[in-house]
Amino acid sequence: MLPDLPRFRVATEADRAEIEALISRAVFGLMRADYSPEQLDAARRHVFGVDGELLADGTYFVCERGGTMVAAGGWSRRRSLFGGDQAVSGRSEGALLDPAREPARIRAFFVDPAHARQGLGRALLALCERAAAEAGFQGLELAATLSGVPLYAAAGFEPVEQIDVPLPPGIPFPVVRMTRGIG
Protein backbone atom coordinates (compact mmCIF):
# COMPACT_ATOMS: atom_id res chain seq x y z
CA MET A 1 0.00 0.00 0.00
CA LEU A 2 1.31 3.45 -0.93
CA PRO A 3 1.82 6.00 1.84
CA ASP A 4 -0.63 8.85 2.02
CA LEU A 5 1.50 11.58 0.47
CA PRO A 6 0.82 15.22 1.31
CA ARG A 7 -0.91 17.36 -1.32
CA PHE A 8 -0.24 21.10 -1.40
CA ARG A 9 -2.54 23.65 -3.01
CA VAL A 10 -3.51 27.31 -2.86
CA ALA A 11 -6.13 27.94 -0.16
CA THR A 12 -9.49 29.49 -1.03
CA GLU A 13 -12.19 31.26 0.93
CA ALA A 14 -14.07 27.94 1.00
CA ASP A 15 -11.26 26.57 3.23
CA ARG A 16 -11.78 29.20 5.97
CA ALA A 17 -13.60 27.00 8.52
CA GLU A 18 -11.17 24.11 8.11
CA ILE A 19 -8.18 26.46 8.44
CA GLU A 20 -9.67 27.93 11.65
CA ALA A 21 -10.00 24.40 13.09
CA LEU A 22 -6.40 23.61 12.09
CA ILE A 23 -5.19 26.81 13.78
CA SER A 24 -6.89 25.83 17.04
CA ARG A 25 -5.38 22.34 16.97
CA ALA A 26 -1.91 23.75 16.28
CA VAL A 27 -2.06 26.56 18.85
CA PHE A 28 -3.38 24.48 21.72
CA GLY A 29 -1.47 21.33 20.76
CA LEU A 30 2.00 22.57 19.84
CA MET A 31 2.58 25.79 21.77
CA ARG A 32 1.82 24.66 25.34
CA ALA A 33 5.49 24.22 26.22
CA ASP A 34 6.28 27.85 25.36
CA TYR A 35 3.18 29.79 26.45
CA SER A 36 0.72 29.76 29.34
CA PRO A 37 -2.92 28.72 28.81
CA GLU A 38 -3.92 32.39 29.26
CA GLN A 39 -1.47 33.52 26.58
CA LEU A 40 -2.66 30.85 24.15
CA ASP A 41 -6.32 31.64 24.72
CA ALA A 42 -5.76 35.38 24.23
CA ALA A 43 -3.57 34.83 21.15
CA ARG A 44 -6.14 32.51 19.56
CA ARG A 45 -8.89 35.08 20.11
CA HIS A 46 -6.96 38.21 19.18
CA VAL A 47 -4.13 37.24 16.80
CA PHE A 48 -4.27 33.75 15.32
CA GLY A 49 -6.95 33.37 12.69
CA VAL A 50 -7.49 33.32 8.97
CA ASP A 51 -6.17 36.37 7.13
CA GLY A 52 -8.61 37.11 4.32
CA GLU A 53 -5.97 39.13 2.46
CA LEU A 54 -3.76 36.05 2.10
CA LEU A 55 -6.71 34.10 0.73
CA ALA A 56 -7.71 36.90 -1.66
CA ASP A 57 -4.12 37.36 -2.84
CA GLY A 58 -3.70 33.62 -3.52
CA THR A 59 -0.58 33.50 -1.32
CA TYR A 60 -1.80 31.05 1.32
CA PHE A 61 -1.22 27.33 0.91
CA VAL A 62 -2.74 24.31 2.60
CA CYS A 63 -1.47 20.76 2.85
CA GLU A 64 -3.90 17.86 2.85
CA ARG A 65 -3.28 14.27 3.71
CA GLY A 66 -6.00 11.67 3.27
CA GLY A 67 -8.53 14.42 2.55
CA THR A 68 -7.79 16.23 5.84
CA MET A 69 -6.07 19.60 6.14
CA VAL A 70 -2.91 19.04 8.17
CA ALA A 71 -0.85 22.20 7.59
CA ALA A 72 -1.14 25.73 6.23
CA GLY A 73 1.16 28.67 5.65
CA GLY A 74 1.70 31.55 3.34
CA TRP A 75 3.57 34.65 2.32
CA SER A 76 2.52 38.20 1.66
CA ARG A 77 3.49 41.24 -0.36
CA ARG A 78 1.67 43.35 2.25
CA ARG A 79 3.18 45.07 5.32
CA SER A 80 1.28 43.10 7.98
CA LEU A 81 3.78 40.99 9.87
CA PHE A 82 1.23 38.75 11.60
CA GLY A 83 -2.41 38.41 12.59
CA GLY A 84 -5.67 37.16 11.20
CA ASP A 85 -8.71 39.25 10.32
CA GLN A 86 -9.55 39.67 14.03
CA ALA A 87 -6.02 40.79 15.06
CA VAL A 88 -5.64 43.64 17.53
CA SER A 89 -2.02 44.33 16.51
CA GLY A 90 0.48 43.41 13.81
CA ARG A 91 -1.84 44.50 10.99
CA SER A 92 -1.16 47.32 8.55
CA GLU A 93 -4.39 47.54 6.58
CA GLY A 94 -3.11 46.06 3.33
CA ALA A 95 -0.24 48.45 2.51
CA LEU A 96 2.01 46.89 -0.14
CA LEU A 97 5.73 46.26 0.22
CA ASP A 98 8.33 47.36 -2.34
CA PRO A 99 9.99 44.10 -3.49
CA ALA A 100 13.15 45.97 -4.51
CA ARG A 101 13.71 47.34 -0.97
CA GLU A 102 11.65 45.30 1.50
CA PRO A 103 11.36 41.60 2.39
CA ALA A 104 8.20 39.60 1.74
CA ARG A 105 6.37 38.40 4.85
CA ILE A 106 6.12 34.74 5.82
CA ARG A 107 2.74 34.40 7.50
CA ALA A 108 0.39 32.16 9.43
CA PHE A 109 2.15 28.79 9.53
CA PHE A 110 0.23 26.11 11.42
CA VAL A 111 0.70 22.32 11.53
CA ASP A 112 -1.64 19.77 13.05
CA PRO A 113 0.11 18.26 16.10
CA ALA A 114 -0.42 14.74 14.72
CA HIS A 115 1.61 15.72 11.64
CA ALA A 116 4.31 17.87 13.26
CA ARG A 117 7.99 17.33 12.49
CA GLN A 118 7.31 15.56 9.20
CA GLY A 119 8.70 18.28 6.90
CA LEU A 120 5.37 19.92 6.09
CA GLY A 121 6.40 23.33 7.44
CA ARG A 122 9.66 23.20 5.46
CA ALA A 123 7.76 22.24 2.29
CA LEU A 124 5.32 25.13 2.78
CA LEU A 125 8.23 27.48 3.40
CA ALA A 126 9.85 26.37 0.12
CA LEU A 127 6.58 27.06 -1.76
CA CYS A 128 6.38 30.53 -0.22
CA GLU A 129 10.01 31.35 -0.93
CA ARG A 130 9.65 30.35 -4.58
CA ALA A 131 6.50 32.43 -5.03
CA ALA A 132 8.03 35.48 -3.30
CA ALA A 133 11.15 35.22 -5.47
CA GLU A 134 8.98 35.04 -8.59
CA ALA A 135 7.28 38.25 -7.39
CA GLY A 136 10.69 39.96 -7.25
CA PHE A 137 11.42 39.85 -3.52
CA GLN A 138 15.03 39.45 -2.35
CA GLY A 139 14.37 38.60 1.29
CA LEU A 140 11.89 37.23 3.80
CA GLU A 141 10.73 38.43 7.23
CA LEU A 142 8.45 36.86 9.81
CA ALA A 143 7.27 36.97 13.39
CA ALA A 144 7.89 33.51 14.83
CA THR A 145 6.18 32.14 17.89
CA LEU A 146 8.65 30.78 20.42
CA SER A 147 7.49 27.32 19.29
CA GLY A 148 8.24 28.16 15.65
CA VAL A 149 11.73 29.61 16.14
CA PRO A 150 13.50 26.21 15.74
CA LEU A 151 11.82 25.59 12.35
CA TYR A 152 12.77 28.98 10.99
CA ALA A 153 16.30 28.91 12.45
CA ALA A 154 16.86 25.51 10.79
CA ALA A 155 15.73 27.13 7.51
CA GLY A 156 18.37 29.85 7.84
CA PHE A 157 16.38 32.68 9.43
CA GLU A 158 18.25 34.90 11.88
CA PRO A 159 16.58 36.47 14.92
CA VAL A 160 16.41 40.28 14.85
CA GLU A 161 14.45 41.09 18.00
CA GLN A 162 11.92 39.72 20.45
CA ILE A 163 8.60 41.56 20.47
CA ASP A 164 5.99 41.33 23.23
CA VAL A 165 2.64 41.56 21.44
CA PRO A 166 0.16 43.11 23.90
CA LEU A 167 -3.08 41.11 24.06
CA PRO A 168 -6.25 42.01 25.96
CA PRO A 169 -6.46 42.19 28.92
CA GLY A 170 -2.78 43.21 29.12
CA ILE A 171 -1.26 39.79 28.43
CA PRO A 172 2.17 39.88 26.74
CA PHE A 173 2.71 37.36 23.95
CA PRO A 174 6.39 37.11 22.95
CA VAL A 175 7.33 36.50 19.32
CA VAL A 176 10.68 36.75 17.53
CA ARG A 177 11.12 38.82 14.38
CA MET A 178 13.41 36.89 12.01
CA THR A 179 14.82 37.56 8.53
CA ARG A 180 16.85 35.95 5.77
CA GLY A 181 17.63 36.43 2.11
CA ILE A 182 16.07 34.44 -0.72
CA GLY A 183 18.24 32.00 -2.59
FENMOWO-V270027 format. One record per residue. N is the residue number from 1. PSI is psi as a letter, one per 30 degrees, with the letter a starting at -180 (* if undefined). OMEGA is omega in whole degrees, -180 to 180 (NA if undefined). NEAR is the number of other C-alpha atoms within 10 Angstrom. Layout:
BEGIN
n->(N N)
psi->(PSI PSI)
omega->(OMEGA OMEGA)
near->(NEAR NEAR)
END
This chain:
BEGIN
n->(1 2 3 4 5 6 7 8 9 10 11 12 13 14 15 16 17 18 19 20 21 22 23 24 25 26 27 28 29 30 31 32 33 34 35 36 37 38 39 40 41 42 43 44 45 46 47 48 49 50 51 52 53 54 55 56 57 58 59 60 61 62 63 64 65 66 67 68 69 70 71 72 73 74 75 76 77 78 79 80 81 82 83 84 85 86 87 88 89 90 91 92 93 94 95 96 97 98 99 100 101 102 103 104 105 106 107 108 109 110 111 112 113 114 115 116 117 118 119 120 121 122 123 124 125 126 127 128 129 130 131 132 133 134 135 136 137 138 139 140 141 142 143 144 145 146 147 148 149 150 151 152 153 154 155 156 157 158 159 160 161 162 163 164 165 166 167 168 169 170 171 172 173 174 175 176 177 178 179 180 181 182 183)
psi->(k k l j k k k k l k l l e f f e e e e e e e e e e e e f f f g f f f l l e e e e e e e e e f e j l k j f e e e e f g g k k l k k k h g k k f l l l a l k g l f k f l k a f g k f l f k g h g k k l j f f f l k l k k k h k k k k e f g l h g g e e e e e e e e e e e e e e f g g k f l k k l j k l e f f e e e e e f g g k k k e l k k j k k k k i g k k j k l k k l l l l k *)
omega->(180 176 179 -176 178 177 -179 178 176 179 177 178 179 -180 -171 -176 -179 176 179 179 177 180 179 179 -178 -177 -174 -180 -174 -174 -177 -179 -174 -176 177 176 180 178 -179 179 180 179 180 -179 -169 -179 -173 178 180 174 -178 178 178 178 -178 -180 -178 -178 179 -177 172 176 178 176 -179 179 180 177 -176 178 177 177 -177 178 -178 173 -179 -175 -177 -179 179 173 175 -178 -177 -171 177 176 180 -176 -179 174 168 180 -177 176 174 -176 180 -175 -172 178 171 180 170 -168 162 177 179 179 176 -179 -180 -178 -179 176 177 177 -177 177 178 180 177 179 178 177 -179 -179 179 -178 179 178 178 178 175 -180 -180 -177 -179 177 179 171 -177 167 177 179 -178 -177 -179 178 -176 177 178 179 175 178 178 176 179 -180 171 -179 172 178 180 179 176 -2 179 -179 177 178 -176 172 -179 175 -177 180 169 177 175 175 NA)
near->(3 4 7 10 10 17 14 18 13 15 22 17 13 9 14 16 11 13 22 15 13 21 24 19 18 22 22 16 14 19 19 14 11 14 19 12 13 12 19 20 16 20 24 20 17 19 24 24 23 23 21 15 17 23 19 12 14 16 22 28 23 24 23 16 15 11 10 12 20 26 26 27 26 27 28 26 22 20 19 23 21 21 23 23 14 15 19 16 16 15 19 13 10 12 11 14 17 14 16 10 10 16 25 33 26 27 26 24 22 25 25 21 17 12 14 15 12 10 11 22 22 15 15 22 23 13 19 24 24 13 17 25 16 10 12 13 23 19 20 22 23 24 27 26 19 16 16 18 19 13 16 21 15 10 13 14 19 17 18 12 11 15 14 12 17 16 18 13 7 9 14 16 20 18 19 19 19 21 22 18 15 15 8)
END
